[in-house]
Amino acid sequence: MRVLPRALRLAYRRRASARRHGCGRVPLRPPTPPEYAVTSPSPPVPRPAARLAAAVAALALLVYLGALVNGFALDDVGLVADNPLVHHPSGLWRAFAMPYWPPALGGYRLYRPFAVATYTLDWLVAAGHAWWFHAVNVAWHAGSSVAVALLARRWVSEAGGWIAGALFAVHPVHVEAVANVIGRTELMAAMFSILAVWLAVERDRLGASAFAWVLGLLTKETAAVVPGLVAAAWLLDIRRPPRRRIATYLAVWCVIAVIVGLVREVVLRPYSGVPGTAIVFRDQSPLTVRLTAIAALGDVARLLVFPLKLRVDYSPNERTAVTSVGDLRFIAGLVCLVSWAALLWLMWRRHRRIEAFGLAWIGIALTPVANVFFRTGVLVAERTLYLPSAGLALAAGAWFGAWWKGAGTLARQVAAAGVAGAILAGGVRAAMRVPVWKSTNEVYQSIVRDSPRSYAGPMFGGVLAESDGRYADALDAFRRAAQILPTDNRLTLRAAELAYRLGRPALADTLLARIDSTCVHCETFFQAAAINARARGLTTVADSLLRHLAALKTARGR
C-alpha cells in the first residue's frame, strides 16, 4: 500500500473539508515550505560584535577629538618635526637601519623602526601638519580599544566586552600616549601585542601571532612581554594547546628573539649613545633602586584605579629616592604589590580564569618599565601604563560580566547607571587633559603647575627662554633647576654656558668650579661639552670650556 507524504495528505483533507462546507474545489497543492516562502526583504541587522566595535571606536574617537588641534610637543620636535629621516620617502626603509633617536640628538641605542616608518608615511601624506599625525594616533587608540572589547566579549560575555572596551577607550592615563605624537610607539606596540595574544591563545595561529609580535618588537621593546602573556593564559588553562604545540611556540619565540636582537645590535653598534637611567637612580645602590621602584607602585596603582591627578613629570624632587624599608612610600607600594598578588591568587583559587589573567597581564606588562629587574629611563611615566591597563580592562570586564549574569533587574539598573557615570567621568577627565599636549610651552606650564617641586619645570623653562633669545631668563631658570637637582652637572653646565654668552665669565667660572668638585670624568665631560658648543656655533663658549679644562688639568697635575 502506497503511503502519501504528510504534506499531501493534509492537502487532501483540506480539499475534502472545503467541499463539505460548500467552498468549491480547492487546488491540490502542498503548502509552501517556510524556507521557500517569498517574503519582503528586511534591512540587515548589525551583528552584536560589529555594534560593540563601532560603539567603542566612536567613544575613543569622541574623547580624543581635541587632539586634532594639538601641535608637536617635547620629543615630537626632535623625532618628527625636525627629523630629516622622516621628511624623505627613503625614511620608509632607511628607518630599519637607523636608531630611533637621530644621531644628531645622541643616537641613543633604541631601535623602533616601524614607528619611524609610520612617521615618514604621515609626513608624505600631510607634510608637517600635526593634525594628521594626531588623527593617526587616535585611530590606533580606537583600534586597540576595539581589540580589548572583542577579546573580553569572546572570553566573557557581551556585557563584559562593553565594560572592558569602554574602560580602555576613556581611561585618563592614556592621554600622554594618545595626545603626544611619539606616544604612538605605545599604541602600536599594545595593538600588536593584543593581536598576537589573541591569535595565539584564541585562534592557535602561530604564524600570524609571530608576525604580529615581530611588528610589535619593531615598534617598541615593551612588546617583548607577549610570550609571557600567552604563557600566563595557558597556565590558567585558557585554550591551552597540546605540549608539542607549546614546544613549537617556544622554538619560534626563541628564533624571533635571537633574530631581532641580532638585527638590533648590528644597527645600533656604530652609535655610542645609550639610554640614560632615570635621574632619581643616579649614584644609588641596587637596593635603593629596588626600594624606590616598589614605592613607585603606589603611583602606578593610583593611576590605574583612580587617575584623577595626572602629571607629565615624576622627577626629583617631585619623586625622590627611597633609602629605607621604613619609608612610608615604600610601605604603600609594598601594600599595593601584596594586594595585587593576593587578588590574583584569590581569582585563581576561585577558578575565575579571565579575572586572574587580567591581573597577571598587568604585572607582566609592567615588567619592562618597573625598574625592579633593570633600570630604565623613567621612574614613572603615564604613557608606559597603556599596555598594562589592557589587563585592568579585561579583569574589570570579566568580573562585571560574571556579576551581570546573576544580578536582578534593579541591581542591573543601578549598576548600569553607576558604570555609565564612571565612563562619562573618565571620558571628561581624559578630554580635559588632552590640551596639555598642544605645545611644548603648554607641557612646560603643566609641569610647573602639577609638579612644582620638580627640576624639570625650570629646566624646560630655561630651554624655552634660550630658544627665544632670553638668555638672562634662561640663566636664572637653569640655576634654579641646578639648585633643585645639584647632582646633575648638565644643568650647571648649561647655566655656565649662558653666563659666558652674557659676558659674565666670573659667574661662569664659579659654576664650573662646582662641577669640578663633583664630576668623576671631568676631562671627558668638558671635552664633550666643548664639541657640542662648537657644533651649535658657540665658538667663544667652546674656547672658554677648553681653557677651563686646561686649567683644571694643571691644578690636578695632569
N, C-alpha and C positions, 0 to 999 in steps of 0.2 A: 504494500500500500504506500502510495506516494505521500510524503509529508510536506505540506507547503511551508514556506518561510513565515515566520511570525508576522512580519510586516504585511505580507499579502493576505494572511488570514484576517488580520484586523481590517484590511480594506474591504474584504467580502462582507464582514459583519456590519461595517459602516454602511455599505450599499443596501443590505437587507433591511437594516433599521430605517433607512430613508424611505424605502418602498412602503414599509408598513405604515409610516406616518404621512404618506402621500407627497413625498418630496420629489417624486420623479426619479429618473435614472441618474445615478451618481457614477462618474467615471471610475473604473477600476484602476486606481493608481496608488502605489505605496506612498506614504508620507515622505517628504524630502528630509533626508538626514540633516541634523543640525549643522554638521560640519560643512555641508554643501549649500546651506541656505544662503540666499542673497541678502545681504544687509548693506545699509548705507555706510560708507567709510567713516570711521571715527578718528579724531585727531590723535596723533601719537602721544602717549603718556610718558613723561621722563622717568627713567629708572631711578630708584632711590639713591644709588651711588652717584649718578650724574647730578641729581639735585643737591646732594651733600657737597660734592666737589664744587659746584657752581656757587653755592652759598658761602662756603669757607673762603674760596678765592675772592669773591666780592667783598667779604668782610676784611680780608687782608688788604685789598686794594683801597678800600674806603679809609682805613686807619692811616695809611701812608700816602694818601693823596697829596698832602702838604709837602712831601719830599721832592715833588717835581719842581718846586721853586727854589730848592737849595742849590748852592753852587759847589765849588770844590773847597774842601776844608782840610787843614792839617796835612796829613800824609797824602791826601788826594793830589796835592800840588806837585810834589816831587815824583810820585809814582804814575800820575796820569797827565795832569795839565802841562807839566814841564818836562815830560819824559820823551826824548826823541824816538826811542824804540816804539812807543805806542803810536806815534804820529805818522809812521810809514807802513804801507801794506806789508812790507817784509817782516814786520813785527809778529805777524801771524805764525811764522815758522822760526824766526830768529829768537823768539821768546824761549824756545825749548833749549837754546844753547847759551842762555844768559841767566844771571842771578835775578831774583825778584827785585831787589833794590838796584837802581842804576849804579854803575861803577863810580860815577862822579859823586854819588852820595854815600859811598862806602862799600858798595857791592857786598853787603852782608850775606853770609852763607845761608840764604834761604832760597829754596827752589820751588816756585809756584807758577810754572809756565802757562798752564791752561788759563789761569785767571788773567795773566798779562795778555794772552791772545784774545780774550774777550774784550779787554780794554781797547785793544787795537781795532777789533771789529766795530766796536761802538764809535771809535774815532772816525773810521771810514764812513759810517752811517751819518753821524751828527757833527763831526769836525769841531770838537771842543764845546758843544752845547751841553752843559751839565745836566739839563732836564732829561735827556735821553739816557744818560748813564744811570740816573736815579730811577727812571722808569724800568730799566732792565733789572735793577736791584729789587724793585718792588715785585716784578714778575717772578724772580727767583724765590722771593719770600712766599708769594702766593702758591707757587708750586710745592714748596716744602710743607706749607700748611695743609694743602690738599693731600700730600703723601702721608702725613701724620694722621689725618682724618680717615683716610681709606684703610690704612693699616689697623687703626683702632676699630673701625667698623667690621673689618674682616675677622679680627680676633675676639671682639667683644660683642657689640650689638650696634644697632642704628643709633641709639641714644649715646652710647659710648663714643662713637665716631663723631657725633656733633660736638660733644663736650671737648674731646681731645683736639679736634681741628680748630674750634673757636678759641680755645685757650691759647693754643700755639699762635694763632693769627694775631691776637691782640696783646700778647704778653709784653709789658713795657720794657723788659730787659733786652728786647730785641732791637730797640731803636738804634743803638750805636752800630749794629751790624747792618741794618737796612738803610738808614738815612745817611750814612757815610759811604762814599763810593767804594773805597777799598775794603769795606766790610763784606764785599761780595765774596771774598775768599771763604768767609764763614758760611754764607748762604749756599754757595756751590758745594763746598765740602759736606755740609749737612745733607743737602739734597741727594748727592751721590751716595752718601753713607746709608741713608734711609732706604734708598733704592736697592743698594747692594744687600742689605739685611733682608728686605722683603723678597728679593729674587732667590736668596739662598735658603731662607727658612720656610717661606710660604710656597714658593714655586720649585725649589730644588733645581734652579737653573745655574749651574756652576759657571759656565762661560759668560753669561750675561752679568752675573753678580761680580765676577772677577773684573770684567771690563768696567763696570760702574766703580769698583774700588780703585782701579788704576786712575780713572778720571778724578776721583776724589783725592788721591795721593798727589796728583799733578796740580791740584788746586791749593791744598793746604795740608800740613803734616797731621792735623788733628784727625784726618780720615783713617789714620793708622789703627784706630780702635775698632774698625769693622770686624776683624776676626774675633775680637773679644766679645762684641755684641752678639755675633752669631753663636759663638760657643756658649754664652750665657743662656740664650734661648734653648739650645739643645740640652744643656744641663737641667733646665727647668722643664724638660720634656715637651717643648713646643715644637712639633713637627720634626722630631729627631730622626735623621736617616740611619740606615744601617752603618755598621762600623767601617766597612770598606769604603763607603761613600764619604764618611767623615775623613778617613785617611787621604782620600783623593783631594778633598778640600784643603787639608793641611799641606799637602805637597804643592798644590797650586799657589797657596798663600806664600809659602816659603820662596818659591821661584819668583813670584812677583816682587816680594820684599827685596830679594837679592838684586834683581834687575834694576828696579827703581833706585835702590841705594847706590848701585854702581854708576848709573847714569848721573845721578845727583852729584856724586863725588867727582866724576870726570869733568862735569860742567863747572863746578864751584872751586875746583882745585886752584886755578890761577888767581883767585880772589882771596886776599888775606883777611878781609873784614869778617868778624864773627858777631853773631847776635849777642848783644850785651845782656848780662843778668840784670834783674830789677835793682834799682838804686838801693832799695831797702836791704838787699842781701850783700852789698859790698862790704868786704872785710869782716864778714860774720862767719862764725864757726858753723859746721854742718848741723850741730844740734840747734843752734839759734835759727837757722834757716827752716828746719822742720817745725820748731815751735811756732814760728811766725806763719808758716804755711797752714798749720792746723788752726791757728787763731783766725786766719782769713776765711775759714769755712763758715764762720758766723756771718760774714758778709755774703758769702755765696748762698747760704740758706735764706737769708733775708731777701736777697734779690730774686730768688726763685719763687718764694712763697708770698712775700708781701713787698713788691718792688715800688714802694711809694717814693722813697728817696733814691734818686739816681745821680751818679757822678761820672764825669769824664775821667777824673784823675783820682787815684788812690795812692799817691806817692807820699814820701815824708814831707812835712811832718803830719799830714793827714792820717797816714798809717806809718807806724814805726816798728822796729824790730822787737820781738818778744824774746826775752832772755831767761825767763824763769817759768817753771811749771805752775807757780802760784799766781801768775798774771791772770787777771780776770778775763782778758781777751782769749787767752789760751784755754781757760776752763770753758768759756762759752763755745768756742769752736769744737772742743772735745765733746761737749754735750750734744752738739749738732751731729757730729760724726757717730757717736754711740747711738743716738736716736735713729739715725738713718739705718744703721746696721741692725738694730733691734726690730725696726719696722719691716725690713727686708726679710729677716728670719721669721717674723710672725706671719707674713704673707705666704712664705714658702711652707711653713708648717700647716697652714690652713688650706693649702693647695690652691691659693689664689695666684695662679701662674703669671697672668698678664700684669697684675699689680706688682708682683715680685720682679718681673722682667723690667718694667718701667723704672723701678727703684734701682735695680742693678745697672740699667742704662745710664742713669745719672752719674753713678760712681765711675763707671768705665769711661764714659765720655769726658769726665773731668780729669782723668789721669794725666794727659799730656800737658795740662796747664795748672796742675795743682801744686807744683813745686815740692812735692813730697819725695819723689824718686830722683828728680833732677831739677836744676834751677832753670827758670825761663825769664823772659824779658819783662814780665809784669807780675806784680803780686796779685792784683785783682783787675780784671778788665771785663766790663759787661758784655762786650761782643763775644768773648770766649765761652759764654754760657748759652749760646744759641743751640748747639747740638745737645748739650746736657738737658736743656729744657724740653726737648722732644720726649725724653724719658718721663719727665714730670707729667707732660700732657697725656702720655699713654697710661700711666698709673692712675691719674685722675679720671680719665675716660673709662677705664676698666672698672674702677671702684663705683663710679656713678652708674654705669650701665648695669652692673650686678644689683645695685640697690634699687634701681628703677623697676626692674622686673618684679620685685616683690612688694613694691610700695603701693599704698592705696591711692584713690583718686585725689583726696585732699592733700595728702603728703606730696604727691606729684605736682600739684598746682603750686604749692608753697615752694617746693624745690625749684621748679621751673622759673618762678619769679625771682628767687634768690640768685640762680645761675645767670639769668638774663641781666640782673643788676650788676653782678660781678663782671660779666663780659663787657657790659657798657662802661663800667668804671675803668677797666683795663684799657679798653679802646680809647677812651677820652684821655687817660694819662699818657698813653703812647703818642697819640696825636699831638698833645700839648708839648711833648718833649722833642718832636721832630725838628722844629725851627732852631734848636740849639746847634744843629749841624749845618746851618745855612752858609757859614763862612768861618774862616779861622778866627776872625775877631769875635764872632758870636761864641765860638768854643772857648776862647780866652775869657770872655765875660762870665761864662757859666762856671769855669774853674774858679775864678775869683769869688763868685757867689756861693758855689756849692762846696768848694774845698778851700776855705780861706787860710788854712794852716799849711797848705802845700807849697813847695818851692816852685811848682810848675806854673802857677799863676804869674808871679813876677818874671819868670823866665820867658814865657810866651809874650808877656808884655814888652820885655826887652827886645825880643826878636821883631815884633811888630813896629816898635818905635825905631829900631835901627833901619828897617826896610823903608820907613817913611822919612828917614834922614834926621830924626830927632835924637841925635846922639847923646845929648845930656840926659834926656829921659831914659834912654836905653841903658846908660851907665848906672843910673840910680836903680833901675829895675834889676839889673844883673847883680848889683851889690846886695840888694835885698834878698834875692834868691840865694846868693852865696852865704848870707848870714843864716838863712833857714837850713841850708844843707852845706856846711863848710867842708865836708869830706869830698865833695865833687869839685875837683880843681878846674874843670872845664868852665864852670860859672865864673870863677875868679879870673880865669884867663880871658874870657870874653870882656869882663869889666876892664881888665888891664889894656886890652886892645883898644877899647873905646877911649880910655884915658889918653893913650898915645895919639889917637886921631883927634882928640880935643886939645892937644897941646899941653897935657898935664903929665909930663914924664915922672915927676916926683911921686904922684899918686900911683901911676902905673908900676913904678919900681917897688913901692910898698906892697901892692897887691901881689906882684910876682914873688916877693920875699916870703909871703905866706905859703905860696906853692912850694918854694924851696924847702920849707921846714916839714912838709908832709909827703911830698912825692917820693916814690921809690925809684922810678926810672926817669929822672928829670931830663936827662940828655935826650932820650927818645921823645919824650913829651914835648919839649920845646922845639926840637927839630921838626916834628910833625906839624906843630902849630905855625912855625915859620913858613913851611912849604905851603900850608893851607892859606895863610895870609897872602903870600905872593901870588898864589893861583887866583885869589879874589882881587888882585890888583892893588893890594895894600903893601906896597914896597917899603914904605917908612916903618910900618908896624913890623914887617918881617925882619928888617935890619935891626930894629930895636930888640926884638926877641933873640936874635943871634948874638948881639952884643951882651945881653944879659946872660945867655948861656955860656959865653966865653968867660965872663967874669965869675960865674958860678964854678966853672971847671978850675979856674985859677985859685979860687978860695978853697976848693976841696983838694987842691994839689994834684989834679989830673992833667 
